[in-house]
């Protein structure tokens, strides 16, 4: 049987099909439950986003707490030898969010299925309605949050960097959210110094929601004024859409952290500095 040690962060359907029955593969479906019930990839386990997000006060997409983490590892049923491939039905946002969560916990043997279920169907590959019944691993992987600060930034540190103008910010929301025309919190607008590049711009809707070529996205980001040699912080409303931005940054070898408090925290606070009314760069 082929080794599974070197699967890339972004994997194509045809490549994944070669490993679909590999015992070291853990395939995680983050599609809507109604979609999963109708069809999903063979051996895929369905996970709901609420399993790895937490709401506290005004913030709706925070990093999970300890009990959620333990339950998630049980659900994923992973050991040190497994490789996790994640997909969804929206182009990779929720899948990216789960990958970010695992990276924060020190588990980096992960891949995003390019295009998710849409690309798999577009390739004419087999699906099933069967729910897998896997034997529980004797020794589950032990989560270690020692890497969390490498990939996550919280409000206090972010505010300090914004005030010092010592940060590069990628706002992944819509243009109307960025300018404040559409309100999804007490206040509208964006974090000072943030540049706008909507997350879905990187998706090719004519090619099963697969990512556009990375060089195309790199060029667009450069044109907007981003410096891909310097660290960036990604955010959206609840670190859902910015889940894909995180993966994109990793694919571009761009040092990246995510602000999981996101606009739900920043925009709901009355003491956060904001900019409203500006059109994207």
N, C-alpha and C positions, 0 to 999 in steps of 0.2 A: 504493500500500500504506500502511496506517495506521502512524503513528509508534509507536515503542515506548519513547519517552523518559520517559514519565510513568506507568508502571505502579506501582500502590501496593504497599506492603510485604505486605499481605494481599490476595490475588486470588481471586476466585470462579471456579468451573469455566467458567461460561458466558462470562465475560469473557476467560479464557485461551483458550477455543476460537477466538475471533476472531483470535488471533495465532499459532495452533499451527504454521503453516508460515512464519512470519516469519523471514527469514535472520538477524536479530539476536537471536533468541530461543535461549537454551540451557536446555533442560528436563532436570532432573536427578532421577532416580528413586533413592530411598534405601530402597525396600521390600526385603523379603527377596528373595534371588535367585530362590527358587522361585516367588514371586509374579510377579516381573519376567518370568521365562521364559514364564509362562502368559499374561500380558497386561500392557500398560503403555500410557501415552499415546503417541501418534504422535511420533516424533523424540526420545523420551526416552532419555538415556544412563544406564546403571546404574552407580552408585558404591557401594562398600562403606564402612561407617563406619571401618574400619581404615585407609582412605586419608587420613583427616584426624584421627586420634587416635593418641596415643603412650603407651606404658607405660614407666614408669621407677621402679625401686625399688618402693614401695608404691602409687603412684598409677597408675591405669589409664586415665585419660581426658585426658591432657595435650595441650596444643597441639602440632601437628605440628612436626617438625624441618624443616630447610631442604630436605633431599632429598625429603621427603614433599610439601612445598609445591610444589616444582617439578613433581613427578610429577602432583600434583592439578591444577595449571593446565594441563598437557598433556592430562590426561583431560577436563577441562571444555572445553578448546579455546576459551577466551574471549579476546577483545581488548577494548580500551577502549570499543568501541561496542556490546558485547553486554549483554543483560539476562538474568540467571539466575533461573529459577523452579524451586523445589525442592519436592518432595513425598515422602511415604512412605506406609506402610500402617498407621500407629499413631497418627495424630492430630497429627503435626508435631514430635515431639521430635528425631528425627535430622535432619529437615529444618532445624529451628531451629538445631541445632548447626552444620551446615554454613554456614548464613547468618551465624552469629556468627563463624565462622572467617574467612569472606570479609570481613566488616566489620573484623575485627582487622587484616587485610592491606590495608585501604584500598579494597576493592571493595564498593560499597554499592548497586549497581544490581541489587537482589535482591528476590524476592517469595516468600512462602510460599503454596502452593495450599491454600486453606481446606478441610479435610477430606481432602485427599490423594486417593488412588486411590478411596477409598470414596465421596467426594462426586462425583468424576468419573463413576463408574459410576451413582450415584444420579441424576445428571442425564441419563443415557441417551446419553452421548457416546461417540464411537468409541474403540476401543482396538486394539492390534496386538500381534503376536508378533515383528514384524520388528525387528532390531537396526540402528539407523542407521549408515551409513558416511559420515561427514562428512569433507570435505576439511580438512586441517590448516590453521589460520590462519597466514598468513605472518608476522604480528607478534603474538605472544601478549602478553597483559597482563602487565606486570611487577609482581609482588607487592611491596608496601612495608609493612613492619611498623611504620611510624611511629605508627600509631593503636592499636597493641596495648594500651598502658596505659590507653587510654580505655575499653576494653571488657573487659579482663582484669585480675584481681588474683591475686597469688601469695601463698604461705603467709606469708612474712615480713611483708609489708605488712598482710595480713589479721590476723595475730596481734597486731600492734601496735595496730590499730584496735579489735580486740576488747578488749584490755587497757585501752585508753583509753575504752572504752564510746562510741566515736565511729563507729558503724556501724549500718546497718539491713540485716538479713539475712533472706532468704526461703529457707526450707528447702522444697524441692519434693518430698521423698520421701513415703513412706507414713507414717501415724501410728505404726505399730509401729516403723519405722526411727527416726523422730524421738524417740520415748520410750526407745528402746534395747531394746524387747521383741524385735525382730528384729535379729540381728547380721549385718552384711555386711562387718565389719572386725574388728580385734582388740578394739576397744571400741565400745560402742553408745551412742546418745544423739545430741545435736546440739550445734552450736557455741553458746556462750553468747550470749544476746540474740536468737537466731534465732526468727522466727515461722514457723508451719507453715501452708502452703497447698499441698496436693498438686496436682501439675501437671495431673492428669487431671480435676480439678474444673472446669477451664475448658472441657472438651469436652462436647458434647451428643451422647450415645450414641444418642439417638432421631433424630438428624439427621446421620447419616453421619460422625460424629466431627468435625463442624465446630465452631468455637469458639462458645460462648455469646456473646450480645451483650456488647460490651466494657463497657457501663455496668453490667451485672450483675456482671461480674468486678471492676470498679473498686469497686463498693459492697461486695462481699465482702471485698476487701483492706482497704478503709477500716475495716470493722467489726472486723477482726482487729487493728487498731492501726497499720497501715502508713501512712506519710505519703508520698503519691505526688508530693509536691513536693520531696522529699529523695532523694538517691541511694540505691540499693539494690544489694546483692550477692546473686546467685542461686547456689544450689548444690544438688546432689543426691548421688548416689554416685560418678558419673564424668563429670559435665557432659553427660549424655545427656538425661534428662528436663528438666533446667533449660535445655536448648536452646529448648524451647517457652516457658519462663518468660521467657527473654531477649527473644524476639520479642513476647510479650505486653507486657512492660514498654515496649518501643519503640513498640508500637501505642498504649499509654496515655500516651505522651510522658513516661515516667518514666526519669530518668537511671539507667543500669544497667551494672554490670560483672558478669562471671561468674568464679567460682572453679573453674577446671578441675581443680585438684588434688582438690577435692571431698572427700566423706567417705572415699573410698579413701585419701587422704593424711592428712586430719585424724584420722580414727578409727584408723588403723593406727599413727600415731605415739604413743609413750607419754608424750610431754611436752606434748601439746595439752590445753588446758582444755576440758572437756566438761560438759554437763548431761544427766543421764539421769533417767527416771522421771516427768517432767512431762508432763501432757497438753497438747495444742496449745491456743494462746490462743483 
